[in-house]
Amino acid sequence: MGAFVISKRFDDRYKFVFTSRKGKTIFTSTSFELKMECEDSIEEIKLNIEKYSYVKARAANGKYFFKMMMEDTVIATSRKYTTPLLLQKGIDEIILAAAKSDVLDFSVNEFVFPD
């Protein structure tokens, strides 16, 4: 099972990534001003995963990626994949695991393991 991981960008905006069960990033969301917007977007994905489309593309370096979309709005962009098969496996993992994935919040700048 994968996980949604909430964190902060350098500009203090929020984002989330969806990681595979092995911990590898599958996609990264767009930026959100408020953490609540980030959490709402994750819940929307979990509840309506079948309504999203995946637009496949190829980067200038020849690697493959996809954009996760709702109608004409880009929700997230995937990492780069070396083959179309690996790209499809990433999409399949989202469809199979997103609804039951955990949400981890690492947006607080507190050290997890104090001295």
FENFEN-V384492 format. One line per field, one symbol per residue. phi: phi as a letter, one per 30 degrees, with the letter a starting at -180 (. if undefined). psi: psi as a letter, one per 20 degrees, with the letter a starting at -180 (. if undefined). Layout:
phi: ???
psi: ???
//
This chain:
phi: .dbccdacdddiccbbcccddcjddcbbdddbdcdddddddddddddbedddcbcdbbdddjdcabcdbbhccdcabdddcdbdddedddddddddcedcddccccdddcddcdd
psi: qaqpoprqrhjjqqrqqpqrijjppgrprrqqhqhhhghhgghgghhkhiiqrooqrprhjiqqrqppqodjpphqprrpqhqhghghhgghhgghighjqrppokipkqphnq.
//
